Amino acid sequence: MDSSHLSSKLPTTREFNAYINQLIRCSSSVGANYRASQRAKSTADFINKLKIVEEEADESSFFLEIILEINQSQDLKFEIEKLLKESNEILAIVVASIKTARNNLNKK
């Protein structure tokens, strides 16, 4: 998700700044925590790290929805919708990965 690119195109009002700052934090956390999950010490640790990714991806979707709602620019609407779609796809992949990891853990 490239929320930093989007943020440079949005107005610098109080409302947008607050939402963009939150979006940048949670969307960058998705990548950082996914990377951490790849170095997990156990399957349980892997699942816990992916749960953080799930929460941050969901939060990213939330802030993108808010930004889409208050956005006045038709030019940015497509870009915001594209990022929202990507965020929801990442969320679906992570949820499926968590389910698979839990199933594998329960089989042991």
Number of C-alpha atoms within 10 A of each C-alpha: 18 11 20 15 11 15 17 10 11 16 13 12 8 9 11 17 14 12 18 24 14 15 24 19 16 22 23 18 18 25 15 12 18 19 14 15 21 12 11 16 9 11 15 13 15 19 21 16 20 25 19 17 27 22 16 23 28 20 19 29 22 17 21 22 16 13 20 18 10 10 16 12 12 8 10 15 14 12 15 18 15 14 19 21 14 16 23 17 13 18 21 15 13 21 16 12 15 20 13 13 17 15 11 11 13 8 7 5
